[in-house]
Amino acid sequence: MAIPGWIWPDNQYGDREVHHSPSVEGLEIEHATSVFEVLSNTTRLEILVALHERSGSLSYTKLREVVSVDDKGKFNYHLRKLEPLVCTQDGEYTLTNRGETFIQRIISEEIVLNRE
């Protein structure tokens, strides 16, 4: 049960400040779920890293070769899952701005990469 703010004005309790956790709304949970879905699969992460490491775009064939996925159906499935993060133009794949930001944050998080 939350304690009403009027009991301790100015978020003060004795000599310490009371901090309230931000609420997590339904849309935020859905977004977090989609992020975890991407992170839960090695192939999807490999696709993102491959596109991130290349300064330009990659063709479908080259991207599939770099990621080492033999099954076209499986590869296409994972590419579709990455649609908000990966875009294609004239048969070439690149990261969207959102995709670039996403992979940079993952790479920068040492905990995610087991480099504690």
Chimera marker file (.cmm) of the C-alpha trace (Angstrom):
<marker_set name="trace">
<marker id="1" x="0.000" y="0.000" z="0.000" r="1" g="1" b="0" radius="0.5"/>
<marker id="2" x="1.433" y="3.357" z="-1.006" r="1" g="1" b="0" radius="0.5"/>
<marker id="3" x="1.761" y="6.047" z="1.601" r="1" g="1" b="0" radius="0.5"/>
<marker id="4" x="0.058" y="9.266" z="0.506" r="1" g="1" b="0" radius="0.5"/>
<marker id="5" x="2.404" y="12.145" z="-0.236" r="1" g="1" b="0" radius="0.5"/>
<marker id="6" x="0.518" y="14.477" z="2.067" r="1" g="1" b="0" radius="0.5"/>
<marker id="7" x="1.713" y="12.529" z="5.106" r="1" g="1" b="0" radius="0.5"/>
<marker id="8" x="5.324" y="13.560" z="4.504" r="1" g="1" b="0" radius="0.5"/>
<marker id="9" x="5.409" y="16.851" z="2.622" r="1" g="1" b="0" radius="0.5"/>
<marker id="10" x="8.151" y="17.448" z="0.052" r="1" g="1" b="0" radius="0.5"/>
<marker id="11" x="8.848" y="13.708" z="-0.180" r="1" g="1" b="0" radius="0.5"/>
<marker id="12" x="10.737" y="13.809" z="3.122" r="1" g="1" b="0" radius="0.5"/>
<marker id="13" x="10.715" y="11.045" z="5.695" r="1" g="1" b="0" radius="0.5"/>
<marker id="14" x="12.717" y="11.970" z="8.735" r="1" g="1" b="0" radius="0.5"/>
<marker id="15" x="16.096" y="13.081" z="7.440" r="1" g="1" b="0" radius="0.5"/>
<marker id="16" x="15.989" y="11.196" z="4.134" r="1" g="1" b="0" radius="0.5"/>
<marker id="17" x="14.219" y="11.822" z="0.873" r="1" g="1" b="0" radius="0.5"/>
<marker id="18" x="11.593" y="9.401" z="-0.389" r="1" g="1" b="0" radius="0.5"/>
<marker id="19" x="12.023" y="8.321" z="-4.027" r="1" g="1" b="0" radius="0.5"/>
<marker id="20" x="9.119" y="6.930" z="-5.993" r="1" g="1" b="0" radius="0.5"/>
<marker id="21" x="9.664" y="4.358" z="-8.713" r="1" g="1" b="0" radius="0.5"/>
<marker id="22" x="8.288" y="5.318" z="-12.109" r="1" g="1" b="0" radius="0.5"/>
<marker id="23" x="5.273" y="3.271" z="-13.077" r="1" g="1" b="0" radius="0.5"/>
<marker id="24" x="5.520" y="0.878" z="-15.963" r="1" g="1" b="0" radius="0.5"/>
<marker id="25" x="2.570" y="1.113" z="-18.293" r="1" g="1" b="0" radius="0.5"/>
<marker id="26" x="1.210" y="-1.478" z="-20.712" r="1" g="1" b="0" radius="0.5"/>
<marker id="27" x="2.888" y="0.004" z="-23.791" r="1" g="1" b="0" radius="0.5"/>
<marker id="28" x="6.255" y="0.094" z="-22.026" r="1" g="1" b="0" radius="0.5"/>
<marker id="29" x="5.877" y="-3.571" z="-21.129" r="1" g="1" b="0" radius="0.5"/>
<marker id="30" x="5.012" y="-4.431" z="-24.740" r="1" g="1" b="0" radius="0.5"/>
<marker id="31" x="8.085" y="-2.508" z="-25.935" r="1" g="1" b="0" radius="0.5"/>
<marker id="32" x="10.304" y="-4.260" z="-23.389" r="1" g="1" b="0" radius="0.5"/>
<marker id="33" x="8.908" y="-7.615" z="-24.491" r="1" g="1" b="0" radius="0.5"/>
<marker id="34" x="9.782" y="-6.891" z="-28.127" r="1" g="1" b="0" radius="0.5"/>
<marker id="35" x="13.319" y="-5.870" z="-27.104" r="1" g="1" b="0" radius="0.5"/>
<marker id="36" x="13.785" y="-9.074" z="-25.121" r="1" g="1" b="0" radius="0.5"/>
<marker id="37" x="12.438" y="-11.069" z="-28.065" r="1" g="1" b="0" radius="0.5"/>
<marker id="38" x="15.213" y="-9.667" z="-30.269" r="1" g="1" b="0" radius="0.5"/>
<marker id="39" x="17.828" y="-10.303" z="-27.589" r="1" g="1" b="0" radius="0.5"/>
<marker id="40" x="16.658" y="-13.870" z="-27.050" r="1" g="1" b="0" radius="0.5"/>
<marker id="41" x="17.942" y="-15.148" z="-30.384" r="1" g="1" b="0" radius="0.5"/>
<marker id="42" x="21.573" y="-15.513" z="-31.452" r="1" g="1" b="0" radius="0.5"/>
<marker id="43" x="20.807" y="-15.288" z="-35.179" r="1" g="1" b="0" radius="0.5"/>
<marker id="44" x="19.017" y="-11.953" z="-34.772" r="1" g="1" b="0" radius="0.5"/>
<marker id="45" x="21.869" y="-10.546" z="-32.708" r="1" g="1" b="0" radius="0.5"/>
<marker id="46" x="24.393" y="-11.776" z="-35.284" r="1" g="1" b="0" radius="0.5"/>
<marker id="47" x="22.444" y="-10.022" z="-38.057" r="1" g="1" b="0" radius="0.5"/>
<marker id="48" x="22.428" y="-6.765" z="-36.101" r="1" g="1" b="0" radius="0.5"/>
<marker id="49" x="26.132" y="-6.997" z="-35.267" r="1" g="1" b="0" radius="0.5"/>
<marker id="50" x="27.046" y="-7.868" z="-38.880" r="1" g="1" b="0" radius="0.5"/>
<marker id="51" x="25.173" y="-4.825" z="-40.175" r="1" g="1" b="0" radius="0.5"/>
<marker id="52" x="26.636" y="-2.629" z="-37.448" r="1" g="1" b="0" radius="0.5"/>
<marker id="53" x="30.216" y="-3.675" z="-38.199" r="1" g="1" b="0" radius="0.5"/>
<marker id="54" x="29.866" y="-2.848" z="-41.903" r="1" g="1" b="0" radius="0.5"/>
<marker id="55" x="29.932" y="0.836" z="-42.709" r="1" g="1" b="0" radius="0.5"/>
<marker id="56" x="27.719" y="0.292" z="-45.734" r="1" g="1" b="0" radius="0.5"/>
<marker id="57" x="24.862" y="-1.990" z="-46.608" r="1" g="1" b="0" radius="0.5"/>
<marker id="58" x="25.004" y="-5.730" z="-47.253" r="1" g="1" b="0" radius="0.5"/>
<marker id="59" x="23.246" y="-7.792" z="-49.865" r="1" g="1" b="0" radius="0.5"/>
<marker id="60" x="20.969" y="-10.601" z="-48.731" r="1" g="1" b="0" radius="0.5"/>
<marker id="61" x="23.498" y="-13.208" z="-49.891" r="1" g="1" b="0" radius="0.5"/>
<marker id="62" x="26.457" y="-11.537" z="-48.182" r="1" g="1" b="0" radius="0.5"/>
<marker id="63" x="24.523" y="-10.975" z="-44.957" r="1" g="1" b="0" radius="0.5"/>
<marker id="64" x="23.410" y="-14.602" z="-44.869" r="1" g="1" b="0" radius="0.5"/>
<marker id="65" x="26.992" y="-15.687" z="-45.541" r="1" g="1" b="0" radius="0.5"/>
<marker id="66" x="28.381" y="-13.492" z="-42.741" r="1" g="1" b="0" radius="0.5"/>
<marker id="67" x="25.791" y="-14.761" z="-40.266" r="1" g="1" b="0" radius="0.5"/>
<marker id="68" x="26.332" y="-18.375" z="-41.431" r="1" g="1" b="0" radius="0.5"/>
<marker id="69" x="22.692" y="-19.423" z="-41.701" r="1" g="1" b="0" radius="0.5"/>
<marker id="70" x="22.172" y="-22.092" z="-44.359" r="1" g="1" b="0" radius="0.5"/>
<marker id="71" x="18.395" y="-22.308" z="-44.145" r="1" g="1" b="0" radius="0.5"/>
<marker id="72" x="16.828" y="-19.457" z="-46.173" r="1" g="1" b="0" radius="0.5"/>
<marker id="73" x="13.467" y="-19.841" z="-44.464" r="1" g="1" b="0" radius="0.5"/>
<marker id="74" x="15.015" y="-19.542" z="-41.020" r="1" g="1" b="0" radius="0.5"/>
<marker id="75" x="17.083" y="-16.534" z="-42.103" r="1" g="1" b="0" radius="0.5"/>
<marker id="76" x="14.038" y="-14.796" z="-43.630" r="1" g="1" b="0" radius="0.5"/>
<marker id="77" x="12.061" y="-15.439" z="-40.455" r="1" g="1" b="0" radius="0.5"/>
<marker id="78" x="14.689" y="-13.680" z="-38.350" r="1" g="1" b="0" radius="0.5"/>
<marker id="79" x="14.994" y="-10.791" z="-40.810" r="1" g="1" b="0" radius="0.5"/>
<marker id="80" x="11.233" y="-10.232" z="-40.568" r="1" g="1" b="0" radius="0.5"/>
<marker id="81" x="11.472" y="-10.163" z="-36.775" r="1" g="1" b="0" radius="0.5"/>
<marker id="82" x="14.029" y="-7.360" z="-37.127" r="1" g="1" b="0" radius="0.5"/>
<marker id="83" x="11.903" y="-5.129" z="-39.399" r="1" g="1" b="0" radius="0.5"/>
<marker id="84" x="11.849" y="-2.140" z="-37.009" r="1" g="1" b="0" radius="0.5"/>
<marker id="85" x="15.639" y="-2.331" z="-36.716" r="1" g="1" b="0" radius="0.5"/>
<marker id="86" x="16.689" y="-3.365" z="-40.238" r="1" g="1" b="0" radius="0.5"/>
<marker id="87" x="15.615" y="-1.901" z="-43.551" r="1" g="1" b="0" radius="0.5"/>
<marker id="88" x="16.140" y="-2.999" z="-47.131" r="1" g="1" b="0" radius="0.5"/>
<marker id="89" x="16.515" y="-0.902" z="-50.231" r="1" g="1" b="0" radius="0.5"/>
<marker id="90" x="17.394" y="-2.207" z="-53.677" r="1" g="1" b="0" radius="0.5"/>
<marker id="91" x="18.231" y="-5.614" z="-52.202" r="1" g="1" b="0" radius="0.5"/>
<marker id="92" x="20.691" y="-4.166" z="-49.685" r="1" g="1" b="0" radius="0.5"/>
<marker id="93" x="20.220" y="-4.379" z="-45.921" r="1" g="1" b="0" radius="0.5"/>
<marker id="94" x="21.177" y="-1.692" z="-43.403" r="1" g="1" b="0" radius="0.5"/>
<marker id="95" x="20.308" y="-0.807" z="-39.851" r="1" g="1" b="0" radius="0.5"/>
<marker id="96" x="17.636" y="1.806" z="-39.288" r="1" g="1" b="0" radius="0.5"/>
<marker id="97" x="18.522" y="4.654" z="-36.923" r="1" g="1" b="0" radius="0.5"/>
<marker id="98" x="16.632" y="2.774" z="-34.237" r="1" g="1" b="0" radius="0.5"/>
<marker id="99" x="18.560" y="-0.398" z="-35.069" r="1" g="1" b="0" radius="0.5"/>
<marker id="100" x="21.897" y="1.397" z="-34.875" r="1" g="1" b="0" radius="0.5"/>
<marker id="101" x="21.005" y="2.903" z="-31.505" r="1" g="1" b="0" radius="0.5"/>
<marker id="102" x="19.747" y="-0.467" z="-30.285" r="1" g="1" b="0" radius="0.5"/>
<marker id="103" x="22.914" y="-2.386" z="-31.177" r="1" g="1" b="0" radius="0.5"/>
<marker id="104" x="25.220" y="0.360" z="-29.876" r="1" g="1" b="0" radius="0.5"/>
<marker id="105" x="23.486" y="0.190" z="-26.510" r="1" g="1" b="0" radius="0.5"/>
<marker id="106" x="23.744" y="-3.591" z="-26.413" r="1" g="1" b="0" radius="0.5"/>
<marker id="107" x="27.438" y="-3.503" z="-27.294" r="1" g="1" b="0" radius="0.5"/>
<marker id="108" x="28.119" y="-0.821" z="-24.681" r="1" g="1" b="0" radius="0.5"/>
<marker id="109" x="26.469" y="-2.858" z="-21.920" r="1" g="1" b="0" radius="0.5"/>
<marker id="110" x="29.253" y="-5.047" z="-20.594" r="1" g="1" b="0" radius="0.5"/>
<marker id="111" x="26.803" y="-7.072" z="-18.509" r="1" g="1" b="0" radius="0.5"/>
<marker id="112" x="24.896" y="-8.151" z="-21.617" r="1" g="1" b="0" radius="0.5"/>
<marker id="113" x="28.137" y="-9.284" z="-23.219" r="1" g="1" b="0" radius="0.5"/>
<marker id="114" x="29.357" y="-11.085" z="-20.056" r="1" g="1" b="0" radius="0.5"/>
<marker id="115" x="32.299" y="-8.744" z="-19.467" r="1" g="1" b="0" radius="0.5"/>
<marker id="116" x="31.608" y="-7.908" z="-15.837" r="1" g="1" b="0" radius="0.5"/>
<link id1="1" id2="2" r="1" g="1" b="0" radius="0.2"/>
<link id1="2" id2="3" r="1" g="1" b="0" radius="0.2"/>
<link id1="3" id2="4" r="1" g="1" b="0" radius="0.2"/>
<link id1="4" id2="5" r="1" g="1" b="0" radius="0.2"/>
<link id1="5" id2="6" r="1" g="1" b="0" radius="0.2"/>
<link id1="6" id2="7" r="1" g="1" b="0" radius="0.2"/>
<link id1="7" id2="8" r="1" g="1" b="0" radius="0.2"/>
<link id1="8" id2="9" r="1" g="1" b="0" radius="0.2"/>
<link id1="9" id2="10" r="1" g="1" b="0" radius="0.2"/>
<link id1="10" id2="11" r="1" g="1" b="0" radius="0.2"/>
<link id1="11" id2="12" r="1" g="1" b="0" radius="0.2"/>
<link id1="12" id2="13" r="1" g="1" b="0" radius="0.2"/>
<link id1="13" id2="14" r="1" g="1" b="0" radius="0.2"/>
<link id1="14" id2="15" r="1" g="1" b="0" radius="0.2"/>
<link id1="15" id2="16" r="1" g="1" b="0" radius="0.2"/>
<link id1="16" id2="17" r="1" g="1" b="0" radius="0.2"/>
<link id1="17" id2="18" r="1" g="1" b="0" radius="0.2"/>
<link id1="18" id2="19" r="1" g="1" b="0" radius="0.2"/>
<link id1="19" id2="20" r="1" g="1" b="0" radius="0.2"/>
<link id1="20" id2="21" r="1" g="1" b="0" radius="0.2"/>
<link id1="21" id2="22" r="1" g="1" b="0" radius="0.2"/>
<link id1="22" id2="23" r="1" g="1" b="0" radius="0.2"/>
<link id1="23" id2="24" r="1" g="1" b="0" radius="0.2"/>
<link id1="24" id2="25" r="1" g="1" b="0" radius="0.2"/>
<link id1="25" id2="26" r="1" g="1" b="0" radius="0.2"/>
<link id1="26" id2="27" r="1" g="1" b="0" radius="0.2"/>
<link id1="27" id2="28" r="1" g="1" b="0" radius="0.2"/>
<link id1="28" id2="29" r="1" g="1" b="0" radius="0.2"/>
<link id1="29" id2="30" r="1" g="1" b="0" radius="0.2"/>
<link id1="30" id2="31" r="1" g="1" b="0" radius="0.2"/>
<link id1="31" id2="32" r="1" g="1" b="0" radius="0.2"/>
<link id1="32" id2="33" r="1" g="1" b="0" radius="0.2"/>
<link id1="33" id2="34" r="1" g="1" b="0" radius="0.2"/>
<link id1="34" id2="35" r="1" g="1" b="0" radius="0.2"/>
<link id1="35" id2="36" r="1" g="1" b="0" radius="0.2"/>
<link id1="36" id2="37" r="1" g="1" b="0" radius="0.2"/>
<link id1="37" id2="38" r="1" g="1" b="0" radius="0.2"/>
<link id1="38" id2="39" r="1" g="1" b="0" radius="0.2"/>
<link id1="39" id2="40" r="1" g="1" b="0" radius="0.2"/>
<link id1="40" id2="41" r="1" g="1" b="0" radius="0.2"/>
<link id1="41" id2="42" r="1" g="1" b="0" radius="0.2"/>
<link id1="42" id2="43" r="1" g="1" b="0" radius="0.2"/>
<link id1="43" id2="44" r="1" g="1" b="0" radius="0.2"/>
<link id1="44" id2="45" r="1" g="1" b="0" radius="0.2"/>
<link id1="45" id2="46" r="1" g="1" b="0" radius="0.2"/>
<link id1="46" id2="47" r="1" g="1" b="0" radius="0.2"/>
<link id1="47" id2="48" r="1" g="1" b="0" radius="0.2"/>
<link id1="48" id2="49" r="1" g="1" b="0" radius="0.2"/>
<link id1="49" id2="50" r="1" g="1" b="0" radius="0.2"/>
<link id1="50" id2="51" r="1" g="1" b="0" radius="0.2"/>
<link id1="51" id2="52" r="1" g="1" b="0" radius="0.2"/>
<link id1="52" id2="53" r="1" g="1" b="0" radius="0.2"/>
<link id1="53" id2="54" r="1" g="1" b="0" radius="0.2"/>
<link id1="54" id2="55" r="1" g="1" b="0" radius="0.2"/>
<link id1="55" id2="56" r="1" g="1" b="0" radius="0.2"/>
<link id1="56" id2="57" r="1" g="1" b="0" radius="0.2"/>
<link id1="57" id2="58" r="1" g="1" b="0" radius="0.2"/>
<link id1="58" id2="59" r="1" g="1" b="0" radius="0.2"/>
<link id1="59" id2="60" r="1" g="1" b="0" radius="0.2"/>
<link id1="60" id2="61" r="1" g="1" b="0" radius="0.2"/>
<link id1="61" id2="62" r="1" g="1" b="0" radius="0.2"/>
<link id1="62" id2="63" r="1" g="1" b="0" radius="0.2"/>
<link id1="63" id2="64" r="1" g="1" b="0" radius="0.2"/>
<link id1="64" id2="65" r="1" g="1" b="0" radius="0.2"/>
<link id1="65" id2="66" r="1" g="1" b="0" radius="0.2"/>
<link id1="66" id2="67" r="1" g="1" b="0" radius="0.2"/>
<link id1="67" id2="68" r="1" g="1" b="0" radius="0.2"/>
<link id1="68" id2="69" r="1" g="1" b="0" radius="0.2"/>
<link id1="69" id2="70" r="1" g="1" b="0" radius="0.2"/>
<link id1="70" id2="71" r="1" g="1" b="0" radius="0.2"/>
<link id1="71" id2="72" r="1" g="1" b="0" radius="0.2"/>
<link id1="72" id2="73" r="1" g="1" b="0" radius="0.2"/>
<link id1="73" id2="74" r="1" g="1" b="0" radius="0.2"/>
<link id1="74" id2="75" r="1" g="1" b="0" radius="0.2"/>
<link id1="75" id2="76" r="1" g="1" b="0" radius="0.2"/>
<link id1="76" id2="77" r="1" g="1" b="0" radius="0.2"/>
<link id1="77" id2="78" r="1" g="1" b="0" radius="0.2"/>
<link id1="78" id2="79" r="1" g="1" b="0" radius="0.2"/>
<link id1="79" id2="80" r="1" g="1" b="0" radius="0.2"/>
<link id1="80" id2="81" r="1" g="1" b="0" radius="0.2"/>
<link id1="81" id2="82" r="1" g="1" b="0" radius="0.2"/>
<link id1="82" id2="83" r="1" g="1" b="0" radius="0.2"/>
<link id1="83" id2="84" r="1" g="1" b="0" radius="0.2"/>
<link id1="84" id2="85" r="1" g="1" b="0" radius="0.2"/>
<link id1="85" id2="86" r="1" g="1" b="0" radius="0.2"/>
<link id1="86" id2="87" r="1" g="1" b="0" radius="0.2"/>
<link id1="87" id2="88" r="1" g="1" b="0" radius="0.2"/>
<link id1="88" id2="89" r="1" g="1" b="0" radius="0.2"/>
<link id1="89" id2="90" r="1" g="1" b="0" radius="0.2"/>
<link id1="90" id2="91" r="1" g="1" b="0" radius="0.2"/>
<link id1="91" id2="92" r="1" g="1" b="0" radius="0.2"/>
<link id1="92" id2="93" r="1" g="1" b="0" radius="0.2"/>
<link id1="93" id2="94" r="1" g="1" b="0" radius="0.2"/>
<link id1="94" id2="95" r="1" g="1" b="0" radius="0.2"/>
<link id1="95" id2="96" r="1" g="1" b="0" radius="0.2"/>
<link id1="96" id2="97" r="1" g="1" b="0" radius="0.2"/>
<link id1="97" id2="98" r="1" g="1" b="0" radius="0.2"/>
<link id1="98" id2="99" r="1" g="1" b="0" radius="0.2"/>
<link id1="99" id2="100" r="1" g="1" b="0" radius="0.2"/>
<link id1="100" id2="101" r="1" g="1" b="0" radius="0.2"/>
<link id1="101" id2="102" r="1" g="1" b="0" radius="0.2"/>
<link id1="102" id2="103" r="1" g="1" b="0" radius="0.2"/>
<link id1="103" id2="104" r="1" g="1" b="0" radius="0.2"/>
<link id1="104" id2="105" r="1" g="1" b="0" radius="0.2"/>
<link id1="105" id2="106" r="1" g="1" b="0" radius="0.2"/>
<link id1="106" id2="107" r="1" g="1" b="0" radius="0.2"/>
<link id1="107" id2="108" r="1" g="1" b="0" radius="0.2"/>
<link id1="108" id2="109" r="1" g="1" b="0" radius="0.2"/>
<link id1="109" id2="110" r="1" g="1" b="0" radius="0.2"/>
<link id1="110" id2="111" r="1" g="1" b="0" radius="0.2"/>
<link id1="111" id2="112" r="1" g="1" b="0" radius="0.2"/>
<link id1="112" id2="113" r="1" g="1" b="0" radius="0.2"/>
<link id1="113" id2="114" r="1" g="1" b="0" radius="0.2"/>
<link id1="114" id2="115" r="1" g="1" b="0" radius="0.2"/>
<link id1="115" id2="116" r="1" g="1" b="0" radius="0.2"/>
</marker_set>
